[in-house]
Amino acid sequence: MAKPAPVETAPAADFEHSLDELEQLVARMEGGELSLDESLTSFERGIGLYRHCQQALENAELRVRLLLDPEAPDTAEPFESDL
């Protein structure tokens, strides 16, 4: 039996889902109730989620730069971070 095709989600919704899952993983790991194996598995998953979120943010920044100046996106001013 064939697997159903994955449902495509909007990039913003996918980012929000990944960020939410990452926050839940961090909370579980900080709780100190996981075994070493569960902690390592959670850490690996968390790294993957972090990278996914970082890539989504970089793509969003590029889209904004293209919208601001489609002729020269590389000359657009970088975002000022509040972090």
Contact map, one row per residue, 1 for C-alpha under 8 A:
11100000000000000000000000000000000000000000000000000000000000000000000000000000000
11110000000000000000000000000000000000000000000000000000000000000000000000000000000
11111000000000000000000000000000000000000000000000000000000000000000000000000000000
01111100000000000000000000000000000000000000000000000000000000000000000000000000000
00111110000000000000000000000000000000000000000000000000000000000000000000000000000
00011111000000000000000000000000000000000000000000000000000000000000000000000000000
00001111100000000000000000000000000000000000000000000000000000000000000000000000000
00000111110000000000000000000000000000000000000000000000000000000000000000000000000
00000011111011000000000000000000000000000000000000000000000000000000000000000000000
00000001111111000000000000000000000000000000000000000000000000000000000000000000000
00000000111111100000000000000000000000000000000000000001000000000000000000000000000
00000000011111110000000000000000000000000000000000000000000000000000000000000000000
00000000111111111000000000000000000000000000000000000000000000000000000000000000000
00000000111111111100000000000000000000000000000000000000000000000000000000000000000
00000000001111111110000000000000000000000000000000011001000000000000000000000000000
00000000000111111111000000000000000000000000000000000000000000000000000000000000000
00000000000011111111100000000000000000000000000000000000000000000000000000000000000
00000000000001111111110000000000000000000000000010011000000000000000000000000000000
00000000000000111111111000000000000000000000000011001000000000000000000000000000000
00000000000000011111111100000000000000000000000000000000000000000000000000000000000
00000000000000001111111110000000000000000000000010000000000000000000000000000000000
00000000000000000111111111000000000000000000010011000000000000000000000000000000000
00000000000000000011111111100000000000000000000000000000000000000000000000000000000
00000000000000000001111111110000000000000000000000000000000000000000000000000000000
00000000000000000000111111111000000000000100010000000000000000000000000000000000000
00000000000000000000011111111100000000000000010000000000000000000000000000000000000
00000000000000000000001111111110000000000000000000000000000000000000000000000000000
00000000000000000000000111111111110000000000000000000000000000000000000000000000000
00000000000000000000000011111111110000100100000000000000000000000000000000000000000
00000000000000000000000001111111000000000000000000000000000000000000000000000000000
00000000000000000000000000111111110000000000000000000000000000000000000000000000000
00000000000000000000000000011111110000000000000000000000000000000000000000000000000
00000000000000000000000000011011111000000000000000000000000000000000000000000000000
00000000000000000000000000011011111111100000000000000000000000000000000000000000000
00000000000000000000000000000000111111100000000000000000000000000000000000000000000
00000000000000000000000000000000011111110000000000000000000000000000000000000000000
00000000000000000000000000000000011111111000000000000000000000000000000000000000000
00000000000000000000000000000000011111111100000000000000000000000000000000000000000
00000000000000000000000000001000011111111110000000000000000000000000000000000000000
00000000000000000000000000000000000111111111000000000000000000000000000000000000000
00000000000000000000000000000000000011111111100000000000000000000000000000000000000
00000000000000000000000010001000000001111111110000000000000000000000000000000000000
00000000000000000000000000000000000000111111111000000000000000000000000000000000000
00000000000000000000000000000000000000011111111100000000000000000000000000000000000
00000000000000000000000000000000000000001111111110000000000000000000000000000000000
00000000000000000000010011000000000000000111111111000000000000000000000000000000000
00000000000000000000000000000000000000000011111111100000000000000000000000000000000
00000000000000000000000000000000000000000001111111110000000000000000000000000000000
00000000000000000110110000000000000000000000111111111000000000000000000000000000000
00000000000000000010010000000000000000000000011111111100000000000000000000000000000
00000000000000000000000000000000000000000000001111111110000000000000000000000000000
00000000000000100100000000000000000000000000000111111111000000000000000000000000000
00000000000000100110000000000000000000000000000011111111100000000000000000000000000
00000000000000000000000000000000000000000000000001111111110000000000000000000000000
00000000000000000000000000000000000000000000000000111111111000000000000000000000000
00000000001000100000000000000000000000000000000000011111111100000000000000000000000
00000000000000000000000000000000000000000000000000001111111110000000000000000000000
00000000000000000000000000000000000000000000000000000111111111000000000000000000000
00000000000000000000000000000000000000000000000000000011111111100000000000000000000
00000000000000000000000000000000000000000000000000000001111111110000000000000000000
00000000000000000000000000000000000000000000000000000000111111111000000000000000000
00000000000000000000000000000000000000000000000000000000011111111100000010000000000
00000000000000000000000000000000000000000000000000000000001111111110000000000000000
00000000000000000000000000000000000000000000000000000000000111111111000000000000000
00000000000000000000000000000000000000000000000000000000000011111111110011010000000
00000000000000000000000000000000000000000000000000000000000001111111111110000000000
00000000000000000000000000000000000000000000000000000000000000111111110000000000000
00000000000000000000000000000000000000000000000000000000000000011111110010010000000
00000000000000000000000000000000000000000000000000000000000000001111111110010000000
00000000000000000000000000000000000000000000000000000000000000001111111110000000000
00000000000000000000000000000000000000000000000000000000000000000100111110000000000
00000000000000000000000000000000000000000000000000000000000000000100111111110000000
00000000000000000000000000000000000000000000000000000000000001001101111111110000000
00000000000000000000000000000000000000000000000000000000000000001000000111110000000
00000000000000000000000000000000000000000000000000000000000000000000000111111000000
00000000000000000000000000000000000000000000000000000000000000001001100111111100000
00000000000000000000000000000000000000000000000000000000000000000000000000111110000
00000000000000000000000000000000000000000000000000000000000000000000000000011111000
00000000000000000000000000000000000000000000000000000000000000000000000000001111100
00000000000000000000000000000000000000000000000000000000000000000000000000000111110
00000000000000000000000000000000000000000000000000000000000000000000000000000011111
00000000000000000000000000000000000000000000000000000000000000000000000000000001111
00000000000000000000000000000000000000000000000000000000000000000000000000000000111
